Every structure is written in C-alpha cells, then in structure tokens.
Amino acid sequence: MKNKILEIVGQVRPDIDFATEQTLIDSGILDSFDIVSIISDLNDEFDISIRITELKPENFNSVDAILALVERLKA
C-alpha cells in the first residue's frame, strides 16, 4: 500500500522526494491544490472517503502519515 501511495503522490509532485520528506505541509512543500489532487486519487484508489475533519497537517506531512490515515479509513 505504501508503494501505491508513493506512486500517487509522485504523480502529483514528481519534484519531491516523498520517501524521505517528513514536513510536506508544515514546510509548505504541498499546497492546497496538491492536497486536493492527492485526496481524490487516494479516495479512488483505496475506495475510501477522506472527510474535511481528516484535513489536518499531521495526516499529510509524510507518506507514512498518509498511509496511517488510509489504513484507519479502510479499517
């Protein structure tokens, strides 16, 4: 699942090393348009629904954080 998430985020922003970056939101690396694209792709790929209440920096600061969010929503 992590590899698929890396693929999704890499398609949105191929210029970022998502495998190592830990402050995607806090450092302003991803903007709101990036997040909307990533959420749409995650919703489609994993058949989940990321709600507005999940739109917190800690859920999108790293691929590991995104993975944890997806796993929570799939459970």
N, C-alpha and C positions, 0 to 999 in steps of 0.2 A: 504494500500500500504506500509506503514511503517513497518508493521509486516512482510510482504514478503521480504522487503529489509533486515531487521534484520535476517531473516532466511537465505537469500543468503550469507550475509557476515559472518554469524555464521558458515556456512558450509565451507567457505574458511579458516577461522581462529577461531576455537572454543575456543581458549585460551584467547580471548579478550572480554571484556565487552563492546560491541558496544552500548549498551543502554545509557552509561554514558560518554564514551570517546569522547573528542572534538578535539583532535590533532593527528588523525591517521597518517597523512602524516608528519606534522611538527615535530612530535616526533620520526619519523622513525618506527612506530609500523607496518605499512603496507609497504611492499616492492613492487617493480615493478611487480613481478610475482603475488602477491596478487591482485594488481590493475587489471592486465590483466584478471585474473580469474573472478573477480567481474564484470568487464565491460562486459565480454562475457555472464555471467549469467543474468545481467541486460538487455542487448540487447535482449536476447532470451525471458526472462520472460515478459518484457513490450513492446516488438515489437518496440524498438527504435534503434537508431544508435548513439552511443557516439563517437564523432569525436575527432581527435587529439587536436583540438582547445579547447575542453572541459577538457583536461587533466591538470587541474590546482589544486594545493593543496586545495584551498578553496572549490572545488567541491567534495572532498573526505575526508575531515578532520573529518567528523562525519556522522552518519546516517541521521541526519536532512539535512545536506548539500547534501548528495546523493539523498535524497527524493526530495529536491528542484530541483536538476538537472533533475531527471526523470520527474517530473511534468512539467518543462519547455520544455523538449523534446517531451512530449506527447501532449502538447498544440498546 
